[in-house]
């Protein structure tokens, strides 16, 4: 796994939902799930669903999966359900 440093946050696109046992694919690629946070991150935590400024995302592939790194300052909001 990739461990973010400092104020960086590791993200993946939130791609699915399960409602009442029914799989619903996410067609809105604006939502990201937080997978890891650096030691200096204050506002978000692992598992949060966030909205991010896409112009400042660093995309990368690891073990045939797509991940994104960004600074906590580029997270615009946390989705509360």
mmCIF file as gemmi writes it, N, C-alpha and C atoms, coordinates in Angstrom:
data_model
loop_
_atom_site.group_PDB
_atom_site.id
_atom_site.type_symbol
_atom_site.label_atom_id
_atom_site.label_alt_id
_atom_site.label_comp_id
_atom_site.label_asym_id
_atom_site.label_entity_id
_atom_site.label_seq_id
_atom_site.pdbx_PDB_ins_code
_atom_site.Cartn_x
_atom_site.Cartn_y
_atom_site.Cartn_z
_atom_site.occupancy
_atom_site.B_iso_or_equiv
_atom_site.pdbx_formal_charge
_atom_site.auth_seq_id
_atom_site.auth_asym_id
_atom_site.pdbx_PDB_model_num
ATOM 1 N N . UNK Axp A 1 ? 0.852 -1.186 0 1 0 ? 1 A 1
ATOM 2 C CA . UNK Axp A 1 ? 0 0 0 1 0 ? 1 A 1
ATOM 3 C C . UNK Axp A 1 ? 0.892 1.241 0 1 0 ? 1 A 1
ATOM 4 N N . UNK Axp A 2 ? 0.336 2.329 -0.399 1 0 ? 2 A 1
ATOM 5 C CA . UNK Axp A 2 ? 1.038 3.603 -0.475 1 0 ? 2 A 1
ATOM 6 C C . UNK Axp A 2 ? 0.72 4.393 0.796 1 0 ? 2 A 1
ATOM 7 N N . UNK Axp A 3 ? 1.756 4.904 1.46 1 0 ? 3 A 1
ATOM 8 C CA . UNK Axp A 3 ? 1.557 5.69 2.675 1 0 ? 3 A 1
ATOM 9 C C . UNK Axp A 3 ? 1.844 7.161 2.359 1 0 ? 3 A 1
ATOM 10 N N . UNK Axp A 4 ? 0.825 8.025 2.443 1 0 ? 4 A 1
ATOM 11 C CA . UNK Axp A 4 ? 1.045 9.445 2.184 1 0 ? 4 A 1
ATOM 12 C C . UNK Axp A 4 ? 1.858 10.093 3.309 1 0 ? 4 A 1
ATOM 13 N N . UNK Axp A 5 ? 2.643 11.081 2.952 1 0 ? 5 A 1
ATOM 14 C CA . UNK Axp A 5 ? 3.471 11.801 3.917 1 0 ? 5 A 1
ATOM 15 C C . UNK Axp A 5 ? 2.948 13.22 4.123 1 0 ? 5 A 1
ATOM 16 N N . UNK Axp A 6 ? 3.322 13.81 5.251 1 0 ? 6 A 1
ATOM 17 C CA . UNK Axp A 6 ? 3.02 15.201 5.585 1 0 ? 6 A 1
ATOM 18 C C . UNK Axp A 6 ? 1.536 15.509 5.487 1 0 ? 6 A 1
ATOM 19 N N . UNK Axp A 7 ? 1.137 16.457 4.614 1 0 ? 7 A 1
ATOM 20 C CA . UNK Axp A 7 ? -0.258 16.868 4.476 1 0 ? 7 A 1
ATOM 21 C C . UNK Axp A 7 ? -0.938 16.206 3.283 1 0 ? 7 A 1
ATOM 22 N N . UNK Axp A 8 ? -0.342 15.123 2.774 1 0 ? 8 A 1
ATOM 23 C CA . UNK Axp A 8 ? -0.902 14.455 1.603 1 0 ? 8 A 1
ATOM 24 C C . UNK Axp A 8 ? -1.957 13.431 1.994 1 0 ? 8 A 1
ATOM 25 N N . UNK Axp A 9 ? -2.873 13.196 1.049 1 0 ? 9 A 1
ATOM 26 C CA . UNK Axp A 9 ? -3.992 12.281 1.248 1 0 ? 9 A 1
ATOM 27 C C . UNK Axp A 9 ? -4.037 11.32 0.067 1 0 ? 9 A 1
ATOM 28 N N . UNK Axp A 10 ? -4.191 10.021 0.344 1 0 ? 10 A 1
ATOM 29 C CA . UNK Axp A 10 ? -4.325 9.001 -0.693 1 0 ? 10 A 1
ATOM 30 C C . UNK Axp A 10 ? -5.809 8.742 -0.938 1 0 ? 10 A 1
ATOM 31 N N . UNK Axp A 11 ? -6.218 8.792 -2.207 1 0 ? 11 A 1
ATOM 32 C CA . UNK Axp A 11 ? -7.622 8.68 -2.569 1 0 ? 11 A 1
ATOM 33 C C . UNK Axp A 11 ? -7.841 7.631 -3.648 1 0 ? 11 A 1
ATOM 34 N N . UNK Axp A 12 ? -9.085 7.166 -3.747 1 0 ? 12 A 1
ATOM 35 C CA . UNK Axp A 12 ? -9.527 6.4 -4.909 1 0 ? 12 A 1
ATOM 36 C C . UNK Axp A 12 ? -10.923 6.896 -5.248 1 0 ? 12 A 1
ATOM 37 N N . UNK Axp A 13 ? -11.291 6.755 -6.509 1 0 ? 13 A 1
ATOM 38 C CA . UNK Axp A 13 ? -12.628 7.17 -6.923 1 0 ? 13 A 1
ATOM 39 C C . UNK Axp A 13 ? -13.649 6.275 -6.249 1 0 ? 13 A 1
ATOM 40 N N . UNK Axp A 14 ? -14.648 6.885 -5.654 1 0 ? 14 A 1
ATOM 41 C CA . UNK Axp A 14 ? -15.737 6.108 -5.045 1 0 ? 14 A 1
ATOM 42 C C . UNK Axp A 14 ? -16.573 5.572 -6.197 1 0 ? 14 A 1
ATOM 43 N N . UNK Axp A 15 ? -16.52 4.266 -6.378 1 0 ? 15 A 1
ATOM 44 C CA . UNK Axp A 15 ? -17.091 3.693 -7.591 1 0 ? 15 A 1
ATOM 45 C C . UNK Axp A 15 ? -18.359 2.888 -7.384 1 0 ? 15 A 1
ATOM 46 N N . UNK Axp A 16 ? -18.754 2.653 -6.16 1 0 ? 16 A 1
ATOM 47 C CA . UNK Axp A 16 ? -19.926 1.806 -5.976 1 0 ? 16 A 1
ATOM 48 C C . UNK Axp A 16 ? -20.651 2.108 -4.684 1 0 ? 16 A 1
ATOM 49 N N . UNK Axp A 17 ? -21.894 1.744 -4.683 1 0 ? 17 A 1
ATOM 50 C CA . UNK Axp A 17 ? -22.742 1.814 -3.496 1 0 ? 17 A 1
ATOM 51 C C . UNK Axp A 17 ? -23.541 0.527 -3.428 1 0 ? 17 A 1
ATOM 52 N N . UNK Axp A 18 ? -23.853 0.106 -2.243 1 0 ? 18 A 1
ATOM 53 C CA . UNK Axp A 18 ? -24.766 -1.013 -2.074 1 0 ? 18 A 1
ATOM 54 C C . UNK Axp A 18 ? -25.907 -0.522 -1.2 1 0 ? 18 A 1
ATOM 55 N N . UNK Axp A 19 ? -27.1 -0.523 -1.767 1 0 ? 19 A 1
ATOM 56 C CA . UNK Axp A 19 ? -28.291 -0.065 -1.049 1 0 ? 19 A 1
ATOM 57 C C . UNK Axp A 19 ? -29.25 -1.233 -0.96 1 0 ? 19 A 1
ATOM 58 N N . UNK Axp A 20 ? -29.577 -1.619 0.271 1 0 ? 20 A 1
ATOM 59 C CA . UNK Axp A 20 ? -30.477 -2.758 0.495 1 0 ? 20 A 1
ATOM 60 C C . UNK Axp A 20 ? -30.032 -3.996 -0.271 1 0 ? 20 A 1
ATOM 61 N N . UNK Axp A 21 ? -28.719 -4.215 -0.332 1 0 ? 21 A 1
ATOM 62 C CA . UNK Axp A 21 ? -28.185 -5.386 -0.999 1 0 ? 21 A 1
ATOM 63 C C . UNK Axp A 21 ? -28.1 -5.277 -2.502 1 0 ? 21 A 1
ATOM 64 N N . UNK Axp A 22 ? -28.469 -4.13 -3.08 1 0 ? 22 A 1
ATOM 65 C CA . UNK Axp A 22 ? -28.433 -3.929 -4.53 1 0 ? 22 A 1
ATOM 66 C C . UNK Axp A 22 ? -27.221 -3.071 -4.876 1 0 ? 22 A 1
ATOM 67 N N . UNK Axp A 23 ? -26.39 -3.563 -5.795 1 0 ? 23 A 1
ATOM 68 C CA . UNK Axp A 23 ? -25.209 -2.833 -6.248 1 0 ? 23 A 1
ATOM 69 C C . UNK Axp A 23 ? -25.634 -1.708 -7.18 1 0 ? 23 A 1
ATOM 70 N N . UNK Axp A 24 ? -25.197 -0.487 -6.869 1 0 ? 24 A 1
ATOM 71 C CA . UNK Axp A 24 ? -25.497 0.676 -7.702 1 0 ? 24 A 1
ATOM 72 C C . UNK Axp A 24 ? -24.172 1.315 -8.1 1 0 ? 24 A 1
ATOM 73 N N . UNK Axp A 25 ? -23.778 1.227 -9.379 1 0 ? 25 A 1
ATOM 74 C CA . UNK Axp A 25 ? -22.515 1.85 -9.79 1 0 ? 25 A 1
ATOM 75 C C . UNK Axp A 25 ? -22.605 3.363 -9.674 1 0 ? 25 A 1
ATOM 76 N N . UNK Axp A 26 ? -21.485 3.978 -9.324 1 0 ? 26 A 1
ATOM 77 C CA . UNK Axp A 26 ? -21.438 5.425 -9.18 1 0 ? 26 A 1
ATOM 78 C C . UNK Axp A 26 ? -21.048 6.026 -10.522 1 0 ? 26 A 1
ATOM 79 N N . UNK Axp A 27 ? -21.929 6.806 -11.108 1 0 ? 27 A 1
ATOM 80 C CA . UNK Axp A 27 ? -21.617 7.461 -12.369 1 0 ? 27 A 1
ATOM 81 C C . UNK Axp A 27 ? -21.068 8.863 -12.132 1 0 ? 27 A 1
ATOM 82 N N . UNK Axp A 28 ? -21.016 9.288 -10.884 1 0 ? 28 A 1
ATOM 83 C CA . UNK Axp A 28 ? -20.484 10.597 -10.529 1 0 ? 28 A 1
ATOM 84 C C . UNK Axp A 28 ? -19.035 10.426 -10.078 1 0 ? 28 A 1
ATOM 85 N N . UNK Axp A 29 ? -18.089 10.716 -10.947 1 0 ? 29 A 1
ATOM 86 C CA . UNK Axp A 29 ? -16.68 10.531 -10.622 1 0 ? 29 A 1
ATOM 87 C C . UNK Axp A 29 ? -16.087 11.706 -9.867 1 0 ? 29 A 1
ATOM 88 N N . UNK Axp A 30 ? -16.923 12.512 -9.228 1 0 ? 30 A 1
ATOM 89 C CA . UNK Axp A 30 ? -16.426 13.641 -8.453 1 0 ? 30 A 1
ATOM 90 C C . UNK Axp A 30 ? -16.216 13.292 -6.989 1 0 ? 30 A 1
ATOM 91 N N . UNK Axp A 31 ? -16.589 12.084 -6.582 1 0 ? 31 A 1
ATOM 92 C CA . UNK Axp A 31 ? -16.454 11.683 -5.192 1 0 ? 31 A 1
ATOM 93 C C . UNK Axp A 31 ? -15.276 10.726 -5.034 1 0 ? 31 A 1
ATOM 94 N N . UNK Axp A 32 ? -14.479 10.96 -4.006 1 0 ? 32 A 1
ATOM 95 C CA . UNK Axp A 32 ? -13.302 10.147 -3.732 1 0 ? 32 A 1
ATOM 96 C C . UNK Axp A 32 ? -13.358 9.636 -2.302 1 0 ? 32 A 1
ATOM 97 N N . UNK Axp A 33 ? -12.848 8.43 -2.102 1 0 ? 33 A 1
ATOM 98 C CA . UNK Axp A 33 ? -12.756 7.847 -0.771 1 0 ? 33 A 1
ATOM 99 C C . UNK Axp A 33 ? -11.332 7.993 -0.265 1 0 ? 33 A 1
ATOM 100 N N . UNK Axp A 34 ? -11.183 8.425 0.976 1 0 ? 34 A 1
ATOM 101 C CA . UNK Axp A 34 ? -9.868 8.586 1.59 1 0 ? 34 A 1
ATOM 102 C C . UNK Axp A 34 ? -9.359 7.218 2.048 1 0 ? 34 A 1
ATOM 103 N N . UNK Axp A 35 ? -8.187 6.82 1.535 1 0 ? 35 A 1
ATOM 104 C CA . UNK Axp A 35 ? -7.586 5.536 1.895 1 0 ? 35 A 1
ATOM 105 C C . UNK Axp A 35 ? -6.453 5.679 2.898 1 0 ? 35 A 1
ATOM 106 N N . UNK Axp A 36 ? -5.833 6.846 2.925 1 0 ? 36 A 1
ATOM 107 C CA . UNK Axp A 36 ? -4.717 7.078 3.843 1 0 ? 36 A 1
ATOM 108 C C . UNK Axp A 36 ? -4.455 8.561 3.99 1 0 ? 36 A 1
ATOM 109 N N . UNK Axp A 37 ? -3.905 8.943 5.126 1 0 ? 37 A 1
ATOM 110 C CA . UNK Axp A 37 ? -3.598 10.353 5.381 1 0 ? 37 A 1
ATOM 111 C C . UNK Axp A 37 ? -2.196 10.468 5.97 1 0 ? 37 A 1
ATOM 112 N N . UNK Axp A 38 ? -1.532 11.571 5.648 1 0 ? 38 A 1
ATOM 113 C CA . UNK Axp A 38 ? -0.226 11.854 6.217 1 0 ? 38 A 1
ATOM 114 C C . UNK Axp A 38 ? -0.348 12.327 7.658 1 0 ? 38 A 1
ATOM 115 N N . UNK Axp A 39 ? 0.774 12.382 8.348 1 0 ? 39 A 1
ATOM 116 C CA . UNK Axp A 39 ? 0.804 12.714 9.777 1 0 ? 39 A 1
ATOM 117 C C . UNK Axp A 39 ? 0.309 14.125 10.084 1 0 ? 39 A 1
ATOM 118 N N . UNK Axp A 40 ? 0.404 15.047 9.128 1 0 ? 40 A 1
ATOM 119 C CA . UNK Axp A 40 ? 0.01 16.431 9.373 1 0 ? 40 A 1
ATOM 120 C C . UNK Axp A 40 ? -1.405 16.763 8.901 1 0 ? 40 A 1
ATOM 121 N N . UNK Axp A 41 ? -2.154 15.771 8.459 1 0 ? 41 A 1
ATOM 122 C CA . UNK Axp A 41 ? -3.531 15.997 8.004 1 0 ? 41 A 1
ATOM 123 C C . UNK Axp A 41 ? -4.432 16.155 9.222 1 0 ? 41 A 1
ATOM 124 N N . UNK Axp A 42 ? -5.239 17.217 9.22 1 0 ? 42 A 1
ATOM 125 C CA . UNK Axp A 42 ? -6.052 17.542 10.387 1 0 ? 42 A 1
ATOM 126 C C . UNK Axp A 42 ? -7.551 17.337 10.194 1 0 ? 42 A 1
ATOM 127 N N . UNK Axp A 43 ? -8.071 17.561 8.985 1 0 ? 43 A 1
ATOM 128 C CA . UNK Axp A 43 ? -9.513 17.626 8.784 1 0 ? 43 A 1
ATOM 129 C C . UNK Axp A 43 ? -10.162 16.341 8.289 1 0 ? 43 A 1
ATOM 130 N N . UNK Axp A 44 ? -9.461 15.532 7.529 1 0 ? 44 A 1
ATOM 131 C CA . UNK Axp A 44 ? -10.078 14.327 6.973 1 0 ? 44 A 1
ATOM 132 C C . UNK Axp A 44 ? -9.465 13.086 7.588 1 0 ? 44 A 1
ATOM 133 N N . UNK Axp A 45 ? -10.232 11.977 7.51 1 0 ? 45 A 1
ATOM 134 C CA . UNK Axp A 45 ? -9.736 10.714 8.06 1 0 ? 45 A 1
ATOM 135 C C . UNK Axp A 45 ? -10.019 9.595 7.066 1 0 ? 45 A 1
ATOM 136 N N . UNK Axp A 46 ? -9.387 8.481 7.261 1 0 ? 46 A 1
ATOM 137 C CA . UNK Axp A 46 ? -9.581 7.321 6.407 1 0 ? 46 A 1
ATOM 138 C C . UNK Axp A 46 ? -11.06 6.933 6.425 1 0 ? 46 A 1
ATOM 139 N N . UNK Axp A 47 ? -11.604 6.69 5.239 1 0 ? 47 A 1
ATOM 140 C CA . UNK Axp A 47 ? -13.002 6.317 5.109 1 0 ? 47 A 1
ATOM 141 C C . UNK Axp A 47 ? -13.92 7.462 4.718 1 0 ? 47 A 1
ATOM 142 N N . UNK Axp A 48 ? -13.461 8.71 4.889 1 0 ? 48 A 1
ATOM 143 C CA . UNK Axp A 48 ? -14.276 9.855 4.488 1 0 ? 48 A 1
ATOM 144 C C . UNK Axp A 48 ? -14.481 9.855 2.977 1 0 ? 48 A 1
ATOM 145 N N . UNK Axp A 49 ? -15.627 10.358 2.54 1 0 ? 49 A 1
ATOM 146 C CA . UNK Axp A 49 ? -15.909 10.59 1.126 1 0 ? 49 A 1
ATOM 147 C C . UNK Axp A 49 ? -15.767 12.095 0.921 1 0 ? 49 A 1
ATOM 148 N N . UNK Axp A 50 ? -14.925 12.482 -0.051 1 0 ? 50 A 1
ATOM 149 C CA . UNK Axp A 50 ? -14.581 13.896 -0.212 1 0 ? 50 A 1
ATOM 150 C C . UNK Axp A 50 ? -14.758 14.36 -1.653 1 0 ? 50 A 1
ATOM 151 N N . UNK Axp A 51 ? -14.847 15.678 -1.798 1 0 ? 51 A 1
ATOM 152 C CA . UNK Axp A 51 ? -14.862 16.345 -3.096 1 0 ? 51 A 1
ATOM 153 C C . UNK Axp A 51 ? -13.526 17.07 -3.212 1 0 ? 51 A 1
ATOM 154 N N . UNK Axp A 52 ? -12.86 16.903 -4.355 1 0 ? 52 A 1
ATOM 155 C CA . UNK Axp A 52 ? -11.485 17.363 -4.512 1 0 ? 52 A 1
ATOM 156 C C . UNK Axp A 52 ? -11.358 18.279 -5.721 1 0 ? 52 A 1
ATOM 157 N N . UNK Axp A 53 ? -10.462 19.253 -5.63 1 0 ? 53 A 1
ATOM 158 C CA . UNK Axp A 53 ? -10.075 20.066 -6.778 1 0 ? 53 A 1
ATOM 159 C C . UNK Axp A 53 ? -9.268 19.169 -7.718 1 0 ? 53 A 1
ATOM 160 N N . UNK Axp A 54 ? -9.875 18.74 -8.825 1 0 ? 54 A 1
ATOM 161 C CA . UNK Axp A 54 ? -9.256 17.755 -9.716 1 0 ? 54 A 1
ATOM 162 C C . UNK Axp A 54 ? -8.001 18.266 -10.418 1 0 ? 54 A 1
ATOM 163 N N . UNK Axp A 55 ? -7.827 19.574 -10.492 1 0 ? 55 A 1
ATOM 164 C CA . UNK Axp A 55 ? -6.645 20.1 -11.184 1 0 ? 55 A 1
ATOM 165 C C . UNK Axp A 55 ? -5.364 19.82 -10.407 1 0 ? 55 A 1
ATOM 166 N N . UNK Axp A 56 ? -5.492 19.459 -9.143 1 0 ? 56 A 1
ATOM 167 C CA . UNK Axp A 56 ? -4.31 19.224 -8.308 1 0 ? 56 A 1
ATOM 168 C C . UNK Axp A 56 ? -4.181 17.77 -7.86 1 0 ? 56 A 1
ATOM 169 N N . UNK Axp A 57 ? -4.728 16.838 -8.642 1 0 ? 57 A 1
ATOM 170 C CA . UNK Axp A 57 ? -4.608 15.422 -8.32 1 0 ? 57 A 1
ATOM 171 C C . UNK Axp A 57 ? -3.406 14.819 -9.037 1 0 ? 57 A 1
ATOM 172 N N . UNK Axp A 58 ? -2.671 13.999 -8.336 1 0 ? 58 A 1
ATOM 173 C CA . UNK Axp A 58 ? -1.574 13.234 -8.934 1 0 ? 58 A 1
ATOM 174 C C . UNK Axp A 58 ? -2.041 11.801 -9.071 1 0 ? 58 A 1
ATOM 175 N N . UNK Axp A 59 ? -2.318 11.36 -10.287 1 0 ? 59 A 1
ATOM 176 C CA . UNK Axp A 59 ? -2.78 10 -10.515 1 0 ? 59 A 1
ATOM 177 C C . UNK Axp A 59 ? -1.612 9.031 -10.57 1 0 ? 59 A 1
ATOM 178 N N . UNK Axp A 60 ? -1.829 7.822 -10.06 1 0 ? 60 A 1
ATOM 179 C CA . UNK Axp A 60 ? -0.795 6.798 -10.125 1 0 ? 60 A 1
ATOM 180 C C . UNK Axp A 60 ? -1.435 5.426 -10.124 1 0 ? 60 A 1
ATOM 181 N N . UNK Axp A 61 ? -0.711 4.464 -10.66 1 0 ? 61 A 1
ATOM 182 C CA . UNK Axp A 61 ? -1.16 3.075 -10.68 1 0 ? 61 A 1
ATOM 183 C C . UNK Axp A 61 ? -0.234 2.248 -9.808 1 0 ? 61 A 1
ATOM 184 N N . UNK Axp A 62 ? -0.831 1.392 -8.996 1 0 ? 62 A 1
ATOM 185 C CA . UNK Axp A 62 ? -0.058 0.508 -8.116 1 0 ? 62 A 1
ATOM 186 C C . UNK Axp A 62 ? -0.81 -0.815 -8.036 1 0 ? 62 A 1
ATOM 187 N N . UNK Axp A 63 ? -0.137 -1.909 -8.34 1 0 ? 63 A 1
ATOM 188 C CA . UNK Axp A 63 ? -0.769 -3.232 -8.339 1 0 ? 63 A 1
ATOM 189 C C . UNK Axp A 63 ? -2.036 -3.258 -9.196 1 0 ? 63 A 1
ATOM 190 N N . UNK Axp A 64 ? -1.961 -2.64 -10.37 1 0 ? 64 A 1
ATOM 191 C CA . UNK Axp A 64 ? -3.052 -2.599 -11.339 1 0 ? 64 A 1
ATOM 192 C C . UNK Axp A 64 ? -4.307 -1.919 -10.809 1 0 ? 64 A 1
ATOM 193 N N . UNK Axp A 65 ? -4.147 -1.004 -9.868 1 0 ? 65 A 1
ATOM 194 C CA . UNK Axp A 65 ? -5.253 -0.205 -9.347 1 0 ? 65 A 1
ATOM 195 C C . UNK Axp A 65 ? -4.895 1.27 -9.483 1 0 ? 65 A 1
ATOM 196 N N . UNK Axp A 66 ? -5.913 2.101 -9.663 1 0 ? 66 A 1
ATOM 197 C CA . UNK Axp A 66 ? -5.705 3.542 -9.792 1 0 ? 66 A 1
ATOM 198 C C . UNK Axp A 66 ? -5.901 4.229 -8.454 1 0 ? 66 A 1
ATOM 199 N N . UNK Axp A 67 ? -4.939 5.072 -8.1 1 0 ? 67 A 1
ATOM 200 C CA . UNK Axp A 67 ? -4.993 5.866 -6.874 1 0 ? 67 A 1
ATOM 201 C C . UNK Axp A 67 ? -4.667 7.311 -7.212 1 0 ? 67 A 1
ATOM 202 N N . UNK Axp A 68 ? -4.94 8.193 -6.264 1 0 ? 68 A 1
ATOM 203 C CA . UNK Axp A 68 ? -4.657 9.61 -6.441 1 0 ? 68 A 1
ATOM 204 C C . UNK Axp A 68 ? -4.061 10.158 -5.155 1 0 ? 68 A 1
ATOM 205 N N . UNK Axp A 69 ? -3.116 11.064 -5.317 1 0 ? 69 A 1
ATOM 206 C CA . UNK Axp A 69 ? -2.538 11.784 -4.178 1 0 ? 69 A 1
ATOM 207 C C . UNK Axp A 69 ? -2.826 13.259 -4.347 1 0 ? 69 A 1
ATOM 208 N N . UNK Axp A 70 ? -3.16 13.903 -3.254 1 0 ? 70 A 1
ATOM 209 C CA . UNK Axp A 70 ? -3.349 15.34 -3.257 1 0 ? 70 A 1
ATOM 210 C C . UNK Axp A 70 ? -3.049 15.872 -1.863 1 0 ? 70 A 1
ATOM 211 N N . UNK Axp A 71 ? -2.833 17.158 -1.768 1 0 ? 71 A 1
ATOM 212 C CA . UNK Axp A 71 ? -2.616 17.812 -0.476 1 0 ? 71 A 1
ATOM 213 C C . UNK Axp A 71 ? -3.982 18.049 0.179 1 0 ? 71 A 1
ATOM 214 N N . UNK Axp A 72 ? -4.012 17.999 1.492 1 0 ? 72 A 1
ATOM 215 C CA . UNK Axp A 72 ? -5.269 18.227 2.215 1 0 ? 72 A 1
ATOM 216 C C . UNK Axp A 72 ? -5.898 19.567 1.829 1 0 ? 72 A 1
ATOM 217 N N . UNK Axp A 73 ? -5.096 20.553 1.497 1 0 ? 73 A 1
ATOM 218 C CA . UNK Axp A 73 ? -5.613 21.873 1.117 1 0 ? 73 A 1
ATOM 219 C C . UNK Axp A 73 ? -6.45 21.826 -0.161 1 0 ? 73 A 1
ATOM 220 N N . UNK Axp A 74 ? -6.302 20.774 -0.978 1 0 ? 74 A 1
ATOM 221 C CA . UNK Axp A 74 ? -7.048 20.648 -2.228 1 0 ? 74 A 1
ATOM 222 C C . UNK Axp A 74 ? -8.382 19.926 -2.051 1 0 ? 74 A 1
ATOM 223 N N . UNK Axp A 75 ? -8.69 19.515 -0.836 1 0 ? 75 A 1
ATOM 224 C CA . UNK Axp A 75 ? -9.981 18.884 -0.56 1 0 ? 75 A 1
ATOM 225 C C . UNK Axp A 75 ? -10.99 19.988 -0.256 1 0 ? 75 A 1
ATOM 226 N N . UNK Axp A 76 ? -12.05 20.026 -1.072 1 0 ? 76 A 1
ATOM 227 C CA . UNK Axp A 76 ? -13.025 21.096 -0.976 1 0 ? 76 A 1
ATOM 228 C C . UNK Axp A 76 ? -14.122 20.849 0.042 1 0 ? 76 A 1
ATOM 229 N N . UNK Axp A 77 ? -14.411 19.573 0.308 1 0 ? 77 A 1
ATOM 230 C CA . UNK Axp A 77 ? -15.469 19.263 1.261 1 0 ? 77 A 1
ATOM 231 C C . UNK Axp A 77 ? -15.549 17.784 1.563 1 0 ? 77 A 1
ATOM 232 N N . UNK Axp A 78 ? -16.215 17.479 2.678 1 0 ? 78 A 1
ATOM 233 C CA . UNK Axp A 78 ? -16.463 16.111 3.101 1 0 ? 78 A 1
ATOM 234 C C . UNK Axp A 78 ? -17.959 15.858 2.945 1 0 ? 78 A 1
ATOM 235 N N . UNK Axp A 79 ? -18.306 14.735 2.298 1 0 ? 79 A 1
ATOM 236 C CA . UNK Axp A 79 ? -19.7 14.376 2.093 1 0 ? 79 A 1
ATOM 237 C C . UNK Axp A 79 ? -20.21 13.709 3.363 1 0 ? 79 A 1
ATOM 238 N N . UNK Axp A 80 ? -21.267 14.279 3.922 1 0 ? 80 A 1
ATOM 239 C CA . UNK Axp A 80 ? -21.882 13.697 5.123 1 0 ? 80 A 1
ATOM 240 C C . UNK Axp A 80 ? -23.221 13.122 4.724 1 0 ? 80 A 1
ATOM 241 N N . UNK Axp A 81 ? -23.416 11.844 5.01 1 0 ? 81 A 1
ATOM 242 C CA . UNK Axp A 81 ? -24.662 11.176 4.606 1 0 ? 81 A 1
ATOM 243 C C . UNK Axp A 81 ? -25.607 11.059 5.769 1 0 ? 81 A 1
